[in-house]
């Protein structure tokens, strides 16, 4: 159990005795900042008193409840019995210590808060998104009408100091209460919760099965044509709203600005990109999506642009804007912007154009009134890729443009396990940490294989059960062209086991799909994917073969550049050893963070296998109960 669970009168008792915050910190088991500690002590004491004063002392309080399949935590979920239907009833409460807030540039979804830097999400929008997300993912809520209510409680604020917040019309998922409206808050709680024990309702809430995350590509076409199929939470929603606000500002105030969104794998960058693209396309704005990845763009054209040339044409490449009209687009969404290159020219570019080449970042910023960049600096895997928050922000500021930066901190892949993402960073030496032992966190399934055969057999059972599974590897084996008889060469040879790489070209070879569709076509199982094919995609189960380019020696992983078969790594003049080291580590980070439910690792090096075995000692297995594949 990761949340802190207690009855309302117990909550008040602990708060009064001054030990509540310490007990929460001990229960949820993650590092707690002094500000968080203070917030719990103050806000939860107020809530506990209110619940008891409302006669709801037996309601169950779930503090710091972690939303399914994410690392996002909700301040409080109240669980109890509905006073009129006698059914389970749940109220999400977002606690705010704000004493002053006002609308951000007349927006009803963004606010400025005293002593806080930059715009924040309106608390009603924030809690409303939590309610929607819970209803989508928790099986216990899915079949019921209005099972969850939501409110933001600004228990330090007077109405006059947060008056702008009331301009947004409330729903049953987004009510706002202040200190001045405490009486209304108590009435609201009594409307949805009876003075009866809530423990059983909390049990059912916490043990509910979870619906698997929607595959972005499966819903991409609907996302563009209809409405959002994905609920954006907190910083994701903030980024989305900032872009839409910047578009409106660019139109009304003739003010160009740049939005940069950074986040790790699984933080939701591509969901934000498609949500913004869909909304602006439906508004008939001039908008385009671009990447530096052939696989990713082609797959988006195939899935998101299905049945519509207009939609297909929304997707392009970073090098498509060399001659674009300045500010010709309202918005240009640059996804996977860490893959931005120095220039857009290549060996096929006419010399006259090559000689006049501008920086690619300049072309992308110039093309739209609101250029948007989504990136993860740890996913740079190819020489010459240079997109970073610093590079983009500095360039934009030199041009005199406003820059909004949003950092995504939450994890929406890997079962929502931040612990696993950090373990990977530490393992690979990418974040200053040291390799540590993985004991499991109940959210993500990490396993080791003794052989590629064992890995493939395990993944095959998942694939057969209707889940998606793929094998991938570092670029340590040659990559042959298909044979004349249209069969693939089994280049990835490990002992007596051998499988081909994914198809090199876009054209399918036999049953094997073209490279752009390896991750999404069921026939992609059976070929080994490389990082260039896997990057940007996700599947439920990921098997990663660590080749001889990354081995464990003396208690840490070291790279062996000479073992790489990637042509881009041949020239030490073009790529230094330091840079090659970073790219190899980044490559494995990308591969190890594709799995939504679990990852299986195998190393070709016996010493590395032994070292990994010392680091993967699972005590706490997977606790998330997924809805079975056949029932959705």
Secondary structure, 3 states (H helix, E strand, C coil): CCCEEEEHHHHHHHHHHCCHHHHHHHHHCCCCCHHHHHHHHHHHHHHHHHHHHCCCCCCEEEEEEECCCCCCEEEEEEEEECCCCCCEEEEEEEEECCCCEEECCCCCCEEEECCCCCCEECHHHHHHHHHHHHHHHEHHHHCCCCCEEEEEEECCCCHHHCHHHHHCCCCCCCEEEEHHHHHHHHHHHHHHCCCCCCHHHHHHHHCCCECCCCCHHHHHHHHHHCCCCCCCCCHHHHHHHHHHHHHHHHHHHCCCEEEEEEECCCCCHHHHHHHHHHHHHHCCCCEEEEECCHHHHHHHHHHCCCCCHHHHCCEEEHHHHCCCCCCCEEEEEECCHHHCECECCCCCCCHHHHHCCCEHHHHHHHHEEEEEEEECHHHCCCCCECCCHHHHHHHHHHCCCEEEEEEECCCCCHHHCHHHHHHHHHHHCCCCCCCCCECCCCCCEEEECCCHHHHHHHHHHHHHCCCCEEEEECCCCCCCCCCCCCCCCCCEEECCEEECECCCCCCCECCECCHHHCCCCHHHCCCEECHHHHCCCCEEEEEEEECCCEEEECCEEEECHHHCCCHHHCCCCCCCHHHHHHHHHHHHHHHHCCEEEEEEEEECCHHHHHHHHHHECCCCCCCCCECCHHHC
